[in-house]
Amino acid sequence: MTISDVAKKTGLTAKSIRLYEEKGLITPPARSESGYRVYHAQEVADLQLIARCKRVGFSLDECKHMVMLANDPHRQSRFVKEQAQEKQRQVAKKIAELQEIHAQLSEWIHACPGDDHSACPIIDNLKGQ
């Protein structure tokens, strides 16, 4: 399978696939006589796993670790669970931060008259006044 075929199948871009290869997230694929990358089922499976990991917020290092765990027949599920739990904690923290930002913006928007005058509580707050 060529890189463009793999990109279509995984939803990743060819650029991302090359980056994941460069960063060691996947084993470098074999090359054809003409030098093109030739992907096999294992590389495609690893890239699909990476794509799913990225969609739920895992970093490249975390994706690499998940690929390693996925390909380890002796893995212990507790390590996978711990990694998912840590990501869940990070997401919960980020949600709380975003809720605070949302509340602050709502307060500022409510306070701003949004008229033709220059007085603006949003700018005043951003300037620290």
N, CA, C and O atoms as a MOPAC input file, in Angstrom:
PM7 MOZYME 1SCF
protein

 N      0.84600 1    -1.16700 1     0.00000 1
 C      0.00000 1     0.00000 1     0.00000 1
 C      0.89700 1     1.23800 1     0.00000 1
 O      1.89100 1     1.28600 1     0.72500 1
 N      0.55100 1     2.22600 1    -0.80400 1
 C      1.34300 1     3.45700 1    -0.86400 1
 C      0.92900 1     4.39900 1     0.25700 1
 O     -0.07800 1     4.18000 1     0.93000 1
 N      1.71600 1     5.44500 1     0.44700 1
 C      1.41700 1     6.40300 1     1.51100 1
 C      0.07800 1     7.09100 1     1.26900 1
 O     -0.64000 1     7.39300 1     2.22200 1
 N     -0.26700 1     7.34300 1     0.00600 1
 C     -1.55800 1     7.98300 1    -0.26100 1
 C     -2.71700 1     7.03400 1     0.04900 1
 O     -3.76700 1     7.47200 1     0.51900 1
 N     -2.53600 1     5.75200 1    -0.20900 1
 C     -3.56100 1     4.75400 1     0.14000 1
 C     -3.73900 1     4.69200 1     1.65500 1
 O     -4.86000 1     4.64300 1     2.16300 1
 N     -2.61500 1     4.69600 1     2.36200 1
 C     -2.65600 1     4.62700 1     3.82300 1
 C     -3.30300 1     5.89400 1     4.38700 1
 O     -4.08000 1     5.83000 1     5.34000 1
 N     -2.98200 1     7.02900 1     3.80000 1
 C     -3.57300 1     8.29300 1     4.24800 1
 C     -5.09400 1     8.24200 1     4.12800 1
 O     -5.80700 1     8.64600 1     5.04600 1
 N     -5.58200 1     7.75100 1     3.00900 1
 C     -7.03400 1     7.64100 1     2.81500 1
 C     -7.65200 1     6.67900 1     3.82700 1
 O     -8.71600 1     6.95100 1     4.38200 1
 N     -6.98900 1     5.57400 1     4.05700 1
 C     -7.52700 1     4.54300 1     4.95200 1
 C     -7.52900 1     4.98400 1     6.41500 1
 O     -8.42800 1     4.61700 1     7.17100 1
 N     -6.52100 1     5.77600 1     6.81900 1
 C     -6.39100 1     6.16500 1     8.22100 1
 C     -6.94600 1     7.54500 1     8.53500 1
 O     -7.18300 1     7.87000 1     9.69800 1
 N     -7.15600 1     8.36600 1     7.49900 1
 C     -7.58900 1     9.74100 1     7.73700 1
 C     -6.45300 1    10.66900 1     8.10700 1
 O     -6.67900 1    11.82700 1     8.45800 1
 N     -5.23700 1    10.16800 1     8.03000 1
 C     -4.04900 1    10.97900 1     8.31200 1
 C     -3.52800 1    11.58000 1     7.01100 1
 O     -3.84400 1    11.09600 1     5.92400 1
 N     -2.73600 1    12.62700 1     7.13100 1
 C     -2.09500 1    13.17400 1     5.93900 1
 C     -0.78300 1    12.43700 1     5.70100 1
 O     -0.21700 1    11.84400 1     6.62000 1
 N     -0.31000 1    12.47800 1     4.46700 1
 C      0.98200 1    11.86000 1     4.14900 1
 C      2.07900 1    12.51300 1     4.98200 1
 O      3.01400 1    11.84500 1     5.42300 1
 N      1.96200 1    13.81600 1     5.19300 1
 C      2.95600 1    14.53800 1     5.99700 1
 C      2.97700 1    14.00500 1     7.43400 1
 O      4.04800 1    13.81100 1     8.00800 1
 N      1.80100 1    13.76900 1     8.00900 1
 C      1.72600 1    13.21700 1     9.36600 1
 C      2.32600 1    11.81600 1     9.42100 1
 O      3.04900 1    11.47900 1    10.35900 1
 N      2.02600 1    11.02000 1     8.42900 1
 C      2.54700 1     9.64900 1     8.38900 1
 C      4.07700 1     9.67400 1     8.35200 1
 O      4.73000 1     8.91800 1     9.07100 1
 N      4.64300 1    10.54200 1     7.51700 1
 C      6.10900 1    10.65300 1     7.46300 1
 C      6.67000 1    11.14100 1     8.79300 1
 O      7.72800 1    10.68200 1     9.22400 1
 N      5.97100 1    12.07000 1     9.44800 1
 C      6.40800 1    12.56800 1    10.75600 1
 C      6.40100 1    11.44100 1    11.78300 1
 O      7.34900 1    11.30000 1    12.55600 1
 N      5.33900 1    10.64000 1    11.79500 1
 C      5.25500 1     9.54500 1    12.75500 1
 C      6.35800 1     8.52400 1    12.52400 1
 O      6.86800 1     7.92100 1    13.46900 1
 N      6.72000 1     8.33600 1    11.27300 1
 C      7.84300 1     7.45100 1    10.96100 1
 C      9.14300 1     8.06400 1    11.48400 1
 O      9.94500 1     7.38800 1    12.12800 1
 N      9.33800 1     9.35000 1    11.19800 1
 C     10.55700 1    10.05400 1    11.61800 1
 C     10.70900 1    10.05900 1    13.13500 1
 O     11.81800 1     9.92200 1    13.65100 1
 N      9.58500 1    10.21900 1    13.85400 1
 C      9.61000 1    10.27800 1    15.32500 1
 C      9.64300 1     8.89600 1    15.97000 1
 O      9.70100 1     8.78500 1    17.19500 1
 N      9.60500 1     7.84000 1    15.15300 1
 C      9.70300 1     6.48900 1    15.69100 1
 C      8.40400 1     5.92300 1    16.23200 1
 O      8.42600 1     4.94800 1    16.98400 1
 N      7.26300 1     6.51500 1    15.86500 1
 C      5.98600 1     5.97900 1    16.32600 1
 C      5.63100 1     4.70200 1    15.58200 1
 O      4.95500 1     3.82600 1    16.12200 1
 N      6.08800 1     4.60200 1    14.34600 1
 C      5.88300 1     3.37400 1    13.56800 1
 C      7.22700 1     2.89500 1    13.05000 1
 O      8.17400 1     3.67100 1    12.92000 1
 N      7.29300 1     1.62400 1    12.76300 1
 C      8.48300 1     1.05600 1    12.13400 1
 C      8.56800 1     1.59000 1    10.71600 1
 O      7.56500 1     1.59800 1    10.00200 1
 N      9.74300 1     2.03400 1    10.29300 1
 C      9.84100 1     2.51200 1     8.90800 1
 C      9.39500 1     1.42300 1     7.93500 1
 O      9.84200 1     0.28000 1     8.02800 1
 N      8.51500 1     1.78400 1     7.00300 1
 C      8.02100 1     0.78400 1     6.05900 1
 C      9.10100 1     0.38300 1     5.06200 1
 O     10.09500 1     1.08500 1     4.87500 1
 N      8.88200 1    -0.75600 1     4.43100 1
 C      9.79600 1    -1.20400 1     3.38100 1
 C      9.73400 1    -0.21000 1     2.22200 1
 O      8.79900 1     0.58300 1     2.11600 1
 N     10.72400 1    -0.26700 1     1.37600 1
 C     10.75700 1     0.60900 1     0.19800 1
 C     10.71700 1    -0.24600 1    -1.06300 1
 O     11.29500 1    -1.33100 1    -1.12100 1
 N     10.02800 1     0.26700 1    -2.05700 1
 C      9.98600 1    -0.41300 1    -3.35300 1
 C     11.31600 1    -0.17100 1    -4.07100 1
 O     12.14200 1     0.61000 1    -3.59800 1
 N     11.52200 1    -0.82100 1    -5.18400 1
 C     12.75300 1    -0.62900 1    -5.95400 1
 C     12.91800 1     0.82300 1    -6.37600 1
 O     14.03800 1     1.31700 1    -6.50400 1
 N     11.80800 1     1.49600 1    -6.58800 1
 C     11.86500 1     2.90600 1    -6.98700 1
 C     11.95200 1     3.85200 1    -5.78700 1
 O     11.96700 1     5.07000 1    -5.96800 1
 N     12.00900 1     3.31300 1    -4.56800 1
 C     12.20400 1     4.12800 1    -3.37100 1
 C     10.93400 1     4.55700 1    -2.66300 1
 O     11.00500 1     5.24600 1    -1.64500 1
 N      9.77300 1     4.17000 1    -3.17300 1
 C      8.51600 1     4.53300 1    -2.53000 1
 C      8.28600 1     3.68000 1    -1.29200 1
 O      8.65800 1     2.50700 1    -1.25100 1
 N      7.66500 1     4.29100 1    -0.28000 1
 C      7.30200 1     3.54800 1     0.91500 1
 C      6.19900 1     2.54400 1     0.56000 1
 O      5.26400 1     2.85800 1    -0.17600 1
 N      6.33200 1     1.33700 1     1.10000 1
 C      5.32400 1     0.30000 1     0.89500 1
 C      4.85400 1    -0.13700 1     2.28300 1
 O      5.61300 1    -0.71800 1     3.06000 1
 N      3.59600 1     0.15500 1     2.57200 1
 C      3.03900 1    -0.13200 1     3.88900 1
 C      2.31000 1    -1.46700 1     3.88500 1
 O      1.62000 1    -1.82600 1     2.93100 1
 N      2.49000 1    -2.19200 1     4.98800 1
 C      1.83300 1    -3.47600 1     5.16700 1
 C      0.80500 1    -3.34700 1     6.29000 1
 O      0.66300 1    -2.28500 1     6.89600 1
 N      0.10400 1    -4.42000 1     6.55400 1
 C     -1.00200 1    -4.40300 1     7.51000 1
 C     -0.58300 1    -3.88300 1     8.88800 1
 O     -1.33800 1    -3.13700 1     9.51300 1
 N      0.59500 1    -4.25900 1     9.36900 1
 C      1.01300 1    -3.83900 1    10.71100 1
 C      1.20700 1    -2.32700 1    10.79200 1
 O      0.77000 1    -1.69700 1    11.75500 1
 N      1.86200 1    -1.74000 1     9.78500 1
 C      2.05600 1    -0.28200 1     9.80200 1
 C      0.71500 1     0.43900 1     9.71500 1
 O      0.50700 1     1.45500 1    10.37800 1
 N     -0.19400 1    -0.08800 1     8.89400 1
 C     -1.52600 1     0.52500 1     8.76200 1
 C     -2.27000 1     0.44500 1    10.09300 1
 O     -2.88300 1     1.42300 1    10.52100 1
 N     -2.21900 1    -0.71200 1    10.74700 1
 C     -2.88000 1    -0.88900 1    12.05000 1
 C     -2.30500 1     0.08500 1    13.07700 1
 O     -3.05000 1     0.69500 1    13.84500 1
 N     -0.97200 1     0.23100 1    13.08900 1
 C     -0.33300 1     1.15400 1    14.02400 1
 C     -0.75700 1     2.59300 1    13.73700 1
 O     -1.00100 1     3.36500 1    14.66500 1
 N     -0.84400 1     2.95100 1    12.46900 1
 C     -1.25600 1     4.31300 1    12.10300 1
 C     -2.71500 1     4.56600 1    12.45600 1
 O     -3.06700 1     5.67300 1    12.86200 1
 N     -3.56200 1     3.56300 1    12.30900 1
 C     -4.96200 1     3.71300 1    12.71200 1
 C     -5.05400 1     3.91700 1    14.22300 1
 O     -5.84800 1     4.73000 1    14.69600 1
 N     -4.24800 1     3.18400 1    14.97300 1
 C     -4.21400 1     3.34400 1    16.42200 1
 C     -3.75100 1     4.75300 1    16.78200 1
 O     -4.33700 1     5.39800 1    17.65100 1
 N     -2.70500 1     5.22900 1    16.11700 1
 C     -2.18900 1     6.58000 1    16.36500 1
 C     -3.27100 1     7.62000 1    16.06000 1
 O     -3.46700 1     8.55700 1    16.83300 1
 N     -3.96600 1     7.45500 1    14.94500 1
 C     -5.02500 1     8.40100 1    14.57900 1
 C     -6.10100 1     8.44900 1    15.66500 1
 O     -6.57700 1     9.52600 1    16.02600 1
 N     -6.47600 1     7.29800 1    16.17500 1
 C     -7.49700 1     7.25100 1    17.23700 1
 C     -6.95400 1     7.86900 1    18.52800 1
 O     -7.66600 1     8.59700 1    19.22000 1
 N     -5.70800 1     7.57900 1    18.84200 1
 C     -5.08400 1     8.17300 1    20.03100 1
 C     -5.06200 1     9.70200 1    19.93100 1
 O     -5.37500 1    10.39700 1    20.89700 1
 N     -4.69500 1    10.21000 1    18.76800 1
 C     -4.65600 1    11.66200 1    18.56800 1
 C     -6.04700 1    12.27000 1    18.73000 1
 O     -6.19100 1    13.35400 1    19.29700 1
 N     -7.07100 1    11.57400 1    18.23400 1
 C     -8.44400 1    12.10200 1    18.33200 1
 C     -8.91600 1    12.23200 1    19.77500 1
 O     -9.75800 1    13.08200 1    20.06600 1
 N     -8.40000 1    11.41700 1    20.68000 1
 C     -8.79700 1    11.52900 1    22.08400 1
 C     -7.78200 1    12.31000 1    22.91100 1
 O     -7.85200 1    12.32800 1    24.14000 1
 N     -6.83900 1    12.95600 1    22.22800 1
 C     -5.97100 1    13.90600 1    22.91200 1
 C     -4.60100 1    13.43600 1    23.33800 1
 O     -3.89200 1    14.17700 1    24.01900 1
 N     -4.19700 1    12.23400 1    22.96600 1
 C     -2.87500 1    11.77200 1    23.35000 1
 C     -1.79900 1    12.53100 1    22.57000 1
 O     -1.97100 1    12.82700 1    21.38700 1
 N     -0.70400 1    12.83500 1    23.23600 1
 C      0.44500 1    13.48200 1    22.59900 1
 C      1.19600 1    12.45400 1    21.74900 1
 O      0.90100 1    11.26000 1    21.80300 1
 N      2.16000 1    12.92400 1    20.97200 1
 C      2.94500 1    11.98600 1    20.15600 1
 C      3.68100 1    10.97600 1    21.02400 1
 O      3.71800 1     9.79000 1    20.69600 1
 N      4.26600 1    11.43000 1    22.12800 1
 C      4.96000 1    10.49500 1    23.02600 1
 C      3.99500 1     9.46700 1    23.60400 1
 O      4.32300 1     8.28600 1    23.71500 1
 N      2.79400 1     9.93000 1    23.97300 1
 C      1.79100 1     9.00300 1    24.50700 1
 C      1.32300 1     8.03300 1    23.42800 1
 O      1.09800 1     6.85400 1    23.70100 1
 N      1.17700 1     8.53200 1    22.20300 1
 C      0.81100 1     7.65000 1    21.08300 1
 C      1.87300 1     6.57600 1    20.88100 1
 O      1.56000 1     5.40100 1    20.68500 1
 N      3.12500 1     6.99400 1    20.93100 1
 C      4.23400 1     6.05200 1    20.75500 1
 C      4.16900 1     4.95200 1    21.81900 1
 O      4.37300 1     3.77300 1    21.52800 1
 N      3.88400 1     5.36200 1    23.04600 1
 C      3.78100 1     4.40300 1    24.14100 1
 C      2.59600 1     3.46400 1    23.92200 1
 O      2.70000 1     2.26700 1    24.19200 1
 N      1.48100 1     3.99000 1    23.43700 1
 C      0.31100 1     3.15400 1    23.18300 1
 C      0.57900 1     2.15300 1    22.05200 1
 O      0.13500 1     1.00700 1    22.12400 1
 N      1.29600 1     2.57500 1    21.02100 1
 C      1.65700 1     1.64800 1    19.93700 1
 C      2.53900 1     0.53500 1    20.49500 1
 O      2.35900 1    -0.64000 1    20.17500 1
 N      3.49300 1     0.92500 1    21.33300 1
 C      4.37600 1    -0.06200 1    21.94800 1
 C      3.56000 1    -1.06200 1    22.76700 1
 O      3.77300 1    -2.27100 1    22.67300 1
 N      2.62200 1    -0.54800 1    23.57300 1
 C      1.77800 1    -1.43400 1    24.38000 1
 C      0.89700 1    -2.31700 1    23.50100 1
 O      0.73200 1    -3.50600 1    23.77400 1
 N      0.33300 1    -1.73000 1    22.44300 1
 C     -0.54800 1    -2.49700 1    21.55500 1
 C      0.18900 1    -3.65800 1    20.89300 1
 O     -0.39600 1    -4.71000 1    20.63300 1
 N      1.47800 1    -3.45700 1    20.62300 1
 C      2.25800 1    -4.47900 1    19.93100 1
 C      2.99000 1    -5.42600 1    20.87900 1
 O      3.72800 1    -6.30500 1    20.43400 1
 N      2.79000 1    -5.24800 1    22.17700 1
 C      3.44700 1    -6.10000 1    23.17200 1
 C      2.46600 1    -7.17400 1    23.63900 1
 O      1.52400 1    -6.87100 1    24.37100 1
 N      2.67400 1    -8.41900 1    23.22700 1
 C      1.73100 1    -9.47900 1    23.63400 1
 C      1.77400 1    -9.76400 1    25.13400 1
 O      0.89100 1   -10.44300 1    25.65900 1
 N      2.78900 1    -9.25500 1    25.82700 1
 C      2.92500 1    -9.48500 1    27.27200 1
 C      2.52200 1    -8.26100 1    28.08500 1
 O      2.78200 1    -8.20200 1    29.28700 1
 N      1.89000 1    -7.28300 1    27.43800 1
 C      1.50100 1    -6.05800 1    28.14900 1
 C      0.51900 1    -6.40500 1    29.26200 1
 O     -0.16600 1    -7.42700 1    29.22900 1
 N      0.47900 1    -5.53400 1    30.22400 1
 C     -0.50400 1    -5.66700 1    31.29600 1
 C     -1.50600 1    -4.52600 1    31.13600 1
 O     -1.11900 1    -3.36300 1    31.02100 1
 N     -2.76100 1    -4.85800 1    31.13000 1
 C     -3.79100 1    -3.85500 1    30.84800 1
 C     -3.78100 1    -2.71500 1    31.85800 1
 O     -4.26300 1    -1.62200 1    31.56200 1
 N     -3.23700 1    -2.95800 1    33.04500 1
 C     -3.21400 1    -1.88000 1    34.03900 1
 C     -2.39000 1    -0.69400 1    33.55400 1
 O     -2.70000 1     0.45000 1    33.88800 1
 N     -1.33100 1    -0.95400 1    32.76000 1
 C     -0.51600 1     0.14800 1    32.24100 1
 C     -1.29300 1     0.96100 1    31.20100 1
 O     -1.16500 1     2.18400 1    31.13100 1
 N     -2.08700 1     0.27600 1    30.40900 1
 C     -2.92900 1     0.96300 1    29.42600 1
 C     -3.98500 1     1.78800 1    30.16200 1
 O     -4.22600 1     2.94800 1    29.82900 1
 N     -4.60000 1     1.18100 1    31.15200 1
 C     -5.63300 1     1.86400 1    31.92800 1
 C     -5.06000 1     3.08600 1    32.63600 1
 O     -5.69000 1     4.14400 1    32.65500 1
 N     -3.87300 1     2.95000 1    33.21700 1
 C     -3.24000 1     4.08100 1    33.90700 1
 C     -3.00200 1     5.24300 1    32.94800 1
 O     -3.21700 1     6.40300 1    33.30000 1
 N     -2.56500 1     4.92700 1    31.75200 1
 C     -2.31500 1     5.97800 1    30.77900 1
 C     -3.62700 1     6.66700 1    30.38700 1
 O     -3.67600 1     7.89100 1    30.27100 1
 N     -4.67200 1     5.89200 1    30.18800 1
 C     -5.97900 1     6.46100 1    29.84100 1
 C     -6.53600 1     7.28800 1    31.00100 1
 O     -7.13700 1     8.34000 1    30.78200 1
 N     -6.33800 1     6.82000 1    32.22600 1
 C     -6.81300 1     7.57200 1    33.38400 1
 C     -6.07800 1     8.90700 1    33.52000 1
 O     -6.68900 1     9.92300 1    33.84900 1
 N     -4.78500 1     8.90400 1    33.27000 1
 C     -4.00800 1    10.14300 1    33.33800 1
 C     -4.49700 1    11.12100 1    32.27400 1
 O     -4.63400 1    12.31500 1    32.54300 1
 N     -4.75700 1    10.62600 1    31.08000 1
 C     -5.26800 1    11.49200 1    30.01200 1
 C     -6.63500 1    12.04000 1    30.40800 1
 O     -6.93100 1    13.20900 1    30.16000 1
 N     -7.46700 1    11.20400 1    31.02200 1
 C     -8.78500 1    11.65600 1    31.46000 1
 C     -8.64700 1    12.76800 1    32.50200 1
 O     -9.40400 1    13.73700 1    32.46500 1
 N     -7.69400 1    12.64400 1    33.43000 1
 C     -7.46400 1    13.69800 1    34.43300 1
 C     -7.04200 1    14.99800 1    33.75400 1
 O     -7.51000 1    16.07600 1    34.12000 1
 N     -6.16000 1    14.89200 1    32.76600 1
 C     -5.70900 1    16.08000 1    32.04000 1
 C     -6.86800 1    16.74500 1    31.30000 1
 O     -6.97900 1    17.97100 1    31.28700 1
 N     -7.72200 1    15.94200 1    30.69100 1
 C     -8.88000 1    16.47300 1    29.96400 1
 C     -9.84400 1    17.15500 1    30.93400 1
 O    -10.36200 1    18.23100 1    30.63400 1
 N    -10.08900 1    16.54200 1    32.09300 1
 C    -10.98500 1    17.13400 1    33.09400 1
 C    -10.44400 1    18.48200 1    33.55900 1
 O    -11.20200 1    19.43600 1    33.73300 1
 N     -9.13300 1    18.55400 1    33.75900 1
 C     -8.51100 1    19.82100 1    34.17400 1
 C     -8.68400 1    20.86900 1    33.08100 1
 O     -9.00600 1    22.02100 1    33.36900 1
 N     -8.47500 1    20.47800 1    31.84400 1
 C     -8.61000 1    21.40100 1    30.71700 1
 C    -10.06300 1    21.87800 1    30.58900 1
 O    -10.31000 1    23.05200 1    30.31300 1
 N    -11.01800 1    20.97100 1    30.78800 1
 C    -12.43400 1    21.35300 1    30.74000 1
 C    -12.73500 1    22.39300 1    31.81200 1
 O    -13.41500 1    23.38400 1    31.54600 1
 N    -12.23200 1    22.17000 1    33.02200 1
 C    -12.45600 1    23.13100 1    34.11500 1
 C    -11.86200 1    24.49500 1    33.75800 1
 O    -12.48400 1    25.52800 1    34.00600 1
 N    -10.66100 1    24.49800 1    33.17600 1
 C    -10.03300 1    25.75700 1    32.76400 1
 C    -10.86600 1    26.44500 1    31.68600 1
 O    -11.05000 1    27.66100 1    31.72600 1
 N    -11.36400 1    25.68000 1    30.73200 1
 C    -12.19500 1    26.25000 1    29.66600 1
 C    -13.51600 1    26.78000 1    30.21700 1
 O    -14.01900 1    27.79500 1    29.73500 1
 N    -14.08100 1    26.11300 1    31.21000 1
 C    -15.31500 1    26.60300 1    31.82600 1
 C    -15.08100 1    27.93500 1    32.53000 1
 O    -15.93500 1    28.82100 1    32.48700 1
 N    -13.91900 1    28.08100 1    33.18000 1
 C    -13.57300 1    29.35700 1    33.81700 1
 C    -13.43000 1    30.45900 1    32.76500 1
 O    -13.91200 1    31.57500 1    32.95700 1
 N    -12.77500 1    30.14400 1    31.67200 1
 C    -12.61100 1    31.11000 1    30.59000 1
 C    -13.98600 1    31.49600 1    30.03200 1
 O    -14.25800 1    32.67300 1    29.79700 1
 N    -14.83400 1    30.50900 1    29.82700 1
 C    -16.18100 1    30.75700 1    29.30900 1
 C    -16.95500 1    31.68100 1    30.25200 1
 O    -17.60600 1    32.62600 1    29.80500 1
 N    -16.88400 1    31.40900 1    31.53800 1
 C    -17.59700 1    32.24200 1    32.52300 1
 C    -17.06600 1    33.66900 1    32.50700 1
 O    -17.84400 1    34.62100 1    32.55800 1
 N    -15.74100 1    33.82600 1    32.43500 1
 C    -15.15200 1    35.16500 1    32.40200 1
 C    -15.59900 1    35.92800 1    31.16100 1
 O    -15.98900 1    37.09200 1    31.24200 1
 N    -15.53700 1    35.25900 1    30.01100 1
 C    -15.98000 1    35.90600 1    28.77200 1
 C    -17.46200 1    36.27200 1    28.82700 1
 O    -17.85200 1    37.34800 1    28.37500 1
 N    -18.27200 1    35.40000 1    29.36900 1
 C    -19.70500 1    35.68400 1    29.50000 1
 C    -19.93500 1    36.92600 1    30.35100 1
 O    -20.76400 1    37.77200 1    30.01500 1
 N    -19.20100 1    37.03100 1    31.44800 1
 C    -19.31300 1    38.19700 1    32.33800 1
 C    -18.93200 1    39.47800 1    31.59300 1
 O    -19.63600 1    40.48500 1    31.66800 1
 N    -17.82800 1    39.42400 1    30.88600 1
 C    -17.37500 1    40.60400 1    30.14200 1
 C    -18.36400 1    40.98500 1    29.04400 1
 O    -18.67800 1    42.16200 1    28.86800 1
 N    -18.84700 1    40.00000 1    28.31400 1
 C    -19.78900 1    40.25500 1    27.21800 1
 C    -21.07100 1    40.88300 1    27.76800 1
 O    -21.61600 1    41.81800 1    27.18200 1
 N    -21.53500 1    40.36700 1    28.88400 1
 C    -22.74900 1    40.90800 1    29.50400 1
 C    -22.53700 1    42.36000 1    29.93600 1
 O    -23.44900 1    43.18100 1    29.83400 1
 N    -21.33800 1    42.67200 1    30.41600 1
 C    -21.04400 1    44.02900 1    30.90900 1
 C    -20.82400 1    45.03200 1    29.78400 1
 O    -20.94900 1    46.23700 1    30.00300 1
 N    -20.50100 1    44.56200 1    28.59500 1
 C    -20.19600 1    45.46900 1    27.48200 1
 C    -21.48400 1    45.90600 1    26.79300 1
 O    -22.30000 1    45.06700 1    26.41300 1
 N    -21.67300 1    47.24000 1    26.62800 1
 C    -22.89500 1    47.69900 1    25.97400 1
 C    -22.93000 1    47.38400 1    24.47600 1
 O    -24.00800 1    47.30000 1    23.88600 1
 N    -21.77000 1    47.21100 1    23.86500 1
 C    -21.73100 1    46.88500 1    22.44900 1
 C    -22.34400 1    47.97200 1    21.58100 1
 O    -23.01200 1    47.68200 1    20.58800 1
 N    -22.11200 1    49.23800 1    21.96300 1
 C    -22.69500 1    50.34900 1    21.21000 1
 C    -21.61700 1    51.09000 1    20.41300 1
 O    -20.52900 1    50.56200 1    20.18700 1
 N    -21.93000 1    52.30000 1    19.99900 1
 C    -21.00200 1    53.08300 1    19.16600 1
 C    -19.98400 1    53.88600 1    19.97900 1
 O    -19.14800 1    54.57800 1    19.39800 1
 N    -20.03900 1    53.80800 1    21.30100 1
 C    -19.10400 1    54.55800 1    22.14300 1
 C    -17.80900 1    53.75600 1    22.32400 1
 O    -17.77700 1    52.54600 1    22.10000 1
 N    -16.75500 1    54.44900 1    22.73100 1
 C    -15.45600 1    53.77500 1    22.86700 1
 C    -15.28100 1    53.04800 1    24.18600 1
 O    -14.42100 1    52.17400 1    24.29500 1
 N    -16.07600 1    53.38700 1    25.19200 1
 C    -15.95500 1    52.72900 1    26.49700 1
 C    -16.29600 1    51.24500 1    26.33300 1
 O    -17.35100 1    50.89000 1    25.80800 1
 N    -15.38800 1    50.39500 1    26.79100 1
 C    -15.60300 1    48.95100 1    26.62600 1
 C    -15.04500 1    48.19500 1    27.82400 1
 O    -13.82800 1    48.14000 1    28.00000 1
 N    -15.90200 1    47.61400 1    28.64700 1
 C    -15.43900 1    46.85700 1    29.80200 1
 C    -14.54700 1    45.66200 1    29.42100 1
 O    -13.69400 1    45.25000 1    30.20700 1
 N    -14.74100 1    45.11800 1    28.23800 1
 C    -13.90300 1    43.98700 1    27.81700 1
 C    -12.45300 1    44.45600 1    27.69800 1
 O    -11.54600 1    43.83500 1    28.25300 1
 N    -12.23900 1    45.55900 1    26.96900 1
 C    -10.88200 1    46.11100 1    26.82900 1
 C    -10.33800 1    46.51300 1    28.19100 1
 O     -9.17900 1    46.23700 1    28.50000 1
 N    -11.17300 1    47.17000 1    29.01800 1
 C    -10.70900 1    47.58200 1    30.35100 1
 C    -10.21400 1    46.38500 1    31.15200 1
 O     -9.15900 1    46.44800 1    31.78300 1
 N    -10.96300 1    45.31100 1    31.12700 1
 C    -10.55200 1    44.10800 1    31.86100 1
 C     -9.28500 1    43.48700 1    31.28300 1
 O     -8.41000 1    43.04700 1    32.02800 1
 N     -9.18700 1    43.45200 1    29.94900 1
 C     -7.98600 1    42.88200 1    29.33400 1
 C     -6.74800 1    43.72900 1    29.63000 1
 O     -5.63400 1    43.21300 1    29.71700 1
 N     -6.96300 1    45.04500 1    29.78400 1
 C     -5.85300 1    45.93900 1    30.12500 1
 C     -5.55900 1    45.92500 1    31.62500 1
 O     -4.57300 1    46.51200 1    32.07100 1
 N     -6.41000 1    45.25600 1    32.40000 1
 C     -6.20300 1    45.18200 1    33.83900 1
 C     -6.69500 1    46.39800 1    34.59100 1
 O     -6.20600 1    46.69300 1    35.68200 1
 N     -7.65100 1    47.10600 1    34.02700 1
 C     -8.17500 1    48.32400 1    34.66900 1
 C     -9.42600 1    48.04100 1    35.44000 1
 O    -10.00000 1    48.94900 1    36.04100 1

